[in-house]
Amino acid sequence: MKKISSLLLLALIISCKSKQPSTSEINKNETVEVKSRFEKINLKEVNNQKLTRAYNLGKRLLETCNTSIFKVFSKEEATDKVIQNATVEKITKTCQKILMRNGKFIDLNLIDVTQDNETEDLFFRYKIEYEKKYFERELYITINSEGKVSEMKTKELPKKPM
């Protein structure tokens, strides 16, 4: 019994050994400000030229469904990838689906702008207003650091439960 109690006492003394805090432990206590890669920015901070380019190109693309006339994007407006993907056939097919479900396009309303701090790309998110209000859609436009549209996509939002 004496051996067990002396071993427990020895273990207690060893576990209570005080130690000097290391520099890594001191640095853990300091608050470090970590910047996120994606950051929502105020509309006043957005370059006006990029803001109008995103709106005009998005509106031009969606008005194609109403008029059936598509003006191809130029190399100054969009990247080669966007120009290649924005074919008359693809746009016509998409427009047929949208017209049947949503009706005619009316206008775009800017929801928010997000900036990628690594690549300096701007992501614009627009609510699309259509004649029929049954289904909600959003338009996402990405403008790269050169001021060209590098991506455009539309997405139907899921219905909200009642």
MOLIN-V553168 format. One line per field, one symbol per residue. phi: phi as a letter, one per 30 degrees, with the letter a starting at -180 (. if undefined). burial: b if it has 24 or more other C-alpha atoms within 12 Angstrom, else e. Layout:
# MOLIN-V553168
phi->???
burial->???
This chain:
# MOLIN-V553168
phi->.ddddddddddddddcddbddddddddddddcdccddcbdcdddddeddddddddddddddddeddcibccdddddcbddddddddcddddddddddddddciddcacbdcabccdddcidcccbccccbdccdbcbbccbccdddicdcabacbddddddd
burial->eeeeeeeeeeeeeeeeeeeeeeeeeeeeeeeeeeeeeeeeeeeeebeeebbbbbbebbbbbbbbbbeeeeeebeeebbbeebbeebeeeebeebbeebbeebbbbebbebebbbbeeeeebbbbbbbbbbeeeeebbbbbbbbbeebbbbbbbbeeeeeeee
